[in-house]
């Protein structure tokens, strides 16, 4: 039954990511939609992990929200492809900024999400 939760959550997360990408187009060479999706997903994931650690998040919700929604909403493959495209276009400063900003915001997002819950 867990695959149904992952399927539904992943579909919802993917649709939300698509919508966000349409609302937040690239700013110059910076892929804003992907960056925002990954940043928000990290905050949500941090909060969900903290809830799971406190055993206040049922297993079904972990499948639905952590593996499904956050997995569908965030996108490492698109991030990697956009980074490679920036490098191929010789946009080294944009590529470096995108890499650093993505890693920093991702890590901070997890921490912020956990702290929101008190984890």
C-alpha positions in Angstrom: 0.0 0.0 0.0 3.0 2.3 0.6 3.5 2.7 -3.2 0.0 4.3 -3.5 1.0 7.0 -1.0 4.3 7.6 -2.8 2.5 7.7 -6.1 -0.1 10.2 -5.0 2.4 12.4 -3.1 4.9 12.3 -6.0 2.3 13.3 -8.4 1.1 16.2 -6.3 4.7 17.3 -5.7 5.5 17.2 -9.4 2.5 19.3 -10.3 3.3 21.8 -7.6 6.9 22.0 -8.9 5.7 22.5 -12.4 3.4 25.3 -11.3 6.1 27.0 -9.3 8.5 26.9 -12.3 5.8 28.5 -14.4 5.2 31.3 -11.8 8.9 31.9 -11.2 10.8 31.9 -14.5 14.5 32.2 -14.7 16.0 35.4 -13.4 18.7 36.2 -15.9 20.6 32.9 -16.1 19.5 31.9 -12.6 16.9 29.0 -12.6 14.7 30.5 -10.0 11.8 28.0 -10.2 14.0 25.0 -9.5 15.9 26.8 -6.8 12.7 27.8 -5.0 11.2 24.3 -5.3 14.3 22.7 -3.8 14.6 25.3 -1.1 10.9 25.0 0.0 11.2 21.2 -0.2 14.1 21.2 2.1 12.2 23.2 4.7 9.2 21.0 4.5 11.4 17.9 4.6 13.2 19.1 7.7 9.9 19.7 9.4 8.6 16.3 8.4 11.8 14.5 9.6 11.5 16.3 12.9 7.9 15.1 13.3 8.9 11.6 12.3 11.7 11.6 14.9 9.1 12.5 17.6 6.9 9.7 16.3 4.1 12.1 15.6 4.0 11.5 11.9 2.2 8.2 10.9 4.1 5.9 8.5 1.5 6.5 5.8 2.1 10.3 6.0 5.9 9.7 5.8 5.4 7.8 2.5 2.9 10.4 1.2 4.8 13.6 2.2 8.5 12.7 2.6 9.1 10.2 -0.1 6.2 11.2 -2.4 5.6 15.0 -2.2 9.1 16.1 -1.3 10.6 13.7 -3.8 8.3 15.0 -6.5 8.6 18.6 -5.6 12.3 18.8 -5.3 14.5 17.9 -8.2 18.2 17.1 -8.1 18.3 16.0 -11.7 16.9 19.3 -13.1 19.3 21.2 -10.8 22.2 19.2 -12.2 21.1 19.6 -15.8 20.6 23.4 -15.3 24.1 23.6 -13.7 25.7 21.7 -16.7 23.8 24.0 -19.1 25.2 27.1 -17.4 28.7 25.6 -17.6 28.2 24.8 -21.3 27.1 28.3 -21.9 30.3 29.5 -20.1 28.2 31.2 -17.5 30.7 30.3 -14.8 29.7 33.0 -12.3 26.0 32.1 -12.6 26.9 28.4 -12.3 29.0 28.9 -9.2 26.3 31.1 -7.6 23.6 28.6 -8.4 25.7 25.7 -7.0 26.6 27.6 -3.8 23.1 29.1 -3.3 21.4 25.7 -3.9 23.6 23.8 -1.4 23.5 26.5 1.2 19.8 27.1 1.1 19.2 23.3 1.0 21.2 22.7 4.2 19.7 25.7 5.9 16.2 24.7 4.8 16.6 21.4 6.5 17.8 23.0 9.7 15.1 25.7 9.6 12.4 23.0 9.0 13.7 20.9 11.9 13.8 23.9 14.2 10.3 25.0 13.4 9.1 21.7 14.8 11.7 21.7 17.6 13.9 19.0 16.4 
